[in-house]
Amino acid sequence: NWNIESVYASHPRVYLPLILIISLLFVYSVLYRYYLHRTKTLWGKSIIDMIRFKTTLDMTQDCVFMFSPDTLKFFYANQAALVQIGHNEVELTDMTPVDIIPEFDVEGFRELINPLVDGLNNGLQFQTYHQHKDGQRIPVEYILQYLAPQDEPPRFVAVVRDVAERIKIERQLEEREAKLDFMLSASPVCIY
C-alpha cells in the first residue's frame, strides 16, 4: 500500500496529471463496467423477447410464412406452417411460395405480389391450395402483406388459415338449403 501523495508531493507538475489520469481511468472503468452490464442485460432481454415472440407464433393455429421479395425464398415459418406443408425448416429455406401453391408459377405469383411491392395495395386476401409434401392439397386462405421497415430488408408476411372445415360446413349448408328448396317447391301446401 503506497501513498501517491508522498511519492509525488515534491513534484507538483507530475502529481496533478497523475491524479487526473487515475481519476479518469477509474471513471472510465466504472462507465465501461456499467456499459458491459447494460449491454448484457439488454442483449439478454432481447434474446428473451425474441424467444417469447417465436414461441407465441409457433403456438398459433394459423400458419405464418415470411419470405424475401427478391428471391421469394422463405426465411421463416412457424410450427403450424411446417406441419401443414410437411416440410422441416431446413427444407423450407430452399423453397418459395410457388413450391407449395401448385396453381402459381413464378411469373404468375410475381404478377400477384407486384402491386404490393409497388405500394398500390396494402395487402392481399385470396383462397388457394397448399400442396403437402405427401401430395395432399389443403384449401387455405391467405392474408399477404409486404413490409418494408426502415433500416431493415423488406419482406412478405403471409398469415395462412386452413379453410377445409369451413368449406365442408358451407357445402353441408348448401345441400340442406337445396333439399329444403326442393321440399318447399314440391309441397302442394303453401307455407309461409
C-alpha positions in Angstrom: 0.0 0.0 0.0 1.8 3.1 -1.1 0.8 6.7 -1.0 0.8 8.6 -4.3 0.8 11.9 -2.5 4.0 11.3 -0.6 5.8 10.0 -3.7 4.9 12.9 -6.0 4.5 15.7 -3.4 7.9 17.1 -4.3 6.9 17.1 -8.0 3.6 19.1 -8.3 3.7 19.1 -12.1 3.7 15.3 -12.1 1.3 14.8 -9.2 -1.7 16.6 -10.7 -1.8 14.9 -14.1 -1.2 11.5 -12.5 -4.2 12.0 -10.1 -6.2 13.2 -13.1 -5.3 10.2 -15.2 -6.0 7.8 -12.3 -9.4 9.5 -11.8 -10.3 9.3 -15.5 -9.3 5.6 -15.6 -11.5 5.0 -12.5 -14.4 6.8 -14.1 -13.9 5.1 -17.5 -13.6 1.7 -15.7 -16.9 2.3 -13.9 -18.6 3.5 -17.1 -17.2 0.6 -19.0 -18.4 -1.9 -16.5 -21.8 -0.2 -16.5 -21.9 -0.3 -20.3 -21.0 -4.0 -20.3 -23.6 -4.8 -17.7 -26.2 -2.8 -19.5 -25.3 -4.3 -22.9 -25.5 -7.8 -21.4 -28.8 -7.0 -19.8 -30.3 -5.5 -23.0 -28.9 -8.3 -25.1 -30.3 -10.9 -22.7 -33.7 -9.1 -22.7 -33.7 -9.0 -26.5 -33.0 -12.8 -26.7 -35.8 -13.5 -24.2 -38.2 -11.3 -26.1 -37.3 -13.0 -29.4 -37.8 -16.4 -27.9 -41.1 -15.3 -26.4 -42.2 -13.9 -29.8 -41.2 -17.1 -31.7 -43.0 -19.3 -29.1 -46.1 -17.2 -29.5 -46.1 -17.6 -33.3 -45.3 -21.3 -33.0 -48.4 -21.8 -30.8 -50.9 -20.1 -33.1 -53.2 -22.3 -35.1 -52.7 -20.2 -38.3 -49.6 -20.6 -40.5 -47.2 -17.7 -40.6 -44.7 -17.6 -43.5 -42.1 -14.9 -44.2 -40.2 -14.7 -47.5 -37.9 -12.4 -49.4 -39.3 -10.2 -52.2 -36.2 -10.7 -54.3 -35.7 -14.5 -54.2 -39.2 -15.4 -52.9 -37.4 -17.9 -50.6 -38.8 -18.5 -47.2 -36.7 -17.4 -44.2 -39.3 -18.1 -41.5 -42.3 -20.4 -41.0 -44.0 -21.1 -37.7 -44.7 -24.6 -36.4 -48.3 -24.7 -37.8 -46.9 -23.9 -41.3 -44.3 -26.7 -41.1 -46.9 -29.2 -40.0 -49.4 -28.1 -42.7 -46.9 -28.5 -45.6 -45.0 -31.4 -44.1 -41.5 -29.8 -44.6 -38.9 -29.0 -42.0 -37.2 -25.6 -41.5 -34.1 -26.6 -43.5 -36.1 -27.8 -46.5 -38.3 -24.8 -46.4 -35.4 -22.3 -46.6 -34.7 -23.6 -50.2 -38.4 -23.3 -51.1 -40.7 -20.4 -52.3 -44.5 -20.0 -52.1 -44.7 -21.3 -55.7 -43.3 -24.7 -54.4 -46.3 -25.1 -52.1 -49.0 -23.3 -54.1 -49.5 -25.5 -57.2 -51.8 -23.1 -59.1 -49.0 -20.5 -59.4 -45.8 -20.4 -61.4 -43.1 -17.8 -60.6 -44.4 -15.3 -63.2 -48.0 -15.6 -62.0 -47.0 -15.2 -58.4 -44.9 -12.1 -59.2 -47.9 -10.6 -61.0 -49.9 -11.2 -57.9 -47.4 -9.6 -55.5 -46.1 -6.7 -57.6 -48.9 -4.3 -56.7 -47.9 -4.8 -53.0 -44.2 -4.0 -53.7 -45.2 -1.0 -55.8 -47.3 0.3 -52.9 -50.6 0.1 -54.9 -52.2 -2.3 -52.3 -51.7 -2.7 -48.6 -52.4 -6.4 -48.6 -54.0 -9.2 -50.4 -56.5 -11.8 -49.4 -57.2 -14.8 -51.5 -58.0 -18.5 -51.4 -55.9 -21.2 -52.9 -54.4 -24.6 -52.1 -51.3 -25.7 -50.3 -49.5 -28.8 -51.5 -48.4 -31.0 -48.6 -45.1 -32.9 -49.0 -47.1 -36.1 -49.4 -49.2 -34.6 -52.3 -52.3 -33.8 -50.4 -53.9 -30.5 -51.3 -55.2 -28.3 -48.4 -57.6 -25.4 -49.1 -56.2 -22.3 -47.5 -57.0 -18.6 -47.2 -54.0 -16.2 -47.5 -53.6 -12.7 -46.0 -50.4 -11.4 -47.5 -48.6 -8.2 -46.7 -45.4 -6.5 -47.9 -43.4 -4.9 -45.1 -40.5 -2.5 -45.7 -39.3 -1.3 -42.3 -36.8 1.4 -42.2 -33.1 0.2 -41.9 -34.2 -3.5 -42.5 -34.7 -5.6 -45.6 -38.2 -5.7 -46.9 -40.2 -8.9 -46.5 -43.5 -10.5 -47.2 -45.6 -11.9 -44.3 -48.3 -14.4 -45.1 -50.9 -15.5 -42.5 -52.5 -18.6 -43.9 -55.6 -20.4 -42.5 -56.7 -23.9 -43.3 -60.3 -23.5 -44.5 -61.1 -27.2 -45.2 -63.6 -27.3 -42.3 -65.3 -24.1 -43.3 -65.7 -25.3 -46.9 -67.1 -28.6 -45.6 -69.7 -26.7 -43.4 -70.6 -24.4 -46.3 -71.2 -27.4 -48.6 -73.4 -29.0 -46.0 -75.4 -25.8 -45.6 -75.8 -25.6 -49.4 -77.0 -29.2 -49.6 -79.5 -28.6 -46.7 -80.8 -25.4 -48.4 -81.2 -27.2 -51.7 -83.2 -30.1 -50.0 -85.4 -27.5 -48.2 -86.0 -25.6 -51.5 -86.9 -28.9 -53.3 -89.2 -29.9 -50.4 -90.9 -26.5 -50.5 -91.3 -26.4 -54.2 -92.7 -30.0 -54.3 -95.2 -29.3 -51.5 -98.8 -28.8 -52.6 -99.5 -26.7 -49.5 -98.5 -23.1 -49.3 -96.0 -22.5 -46.4 -95.5 -19.0 -45.0 
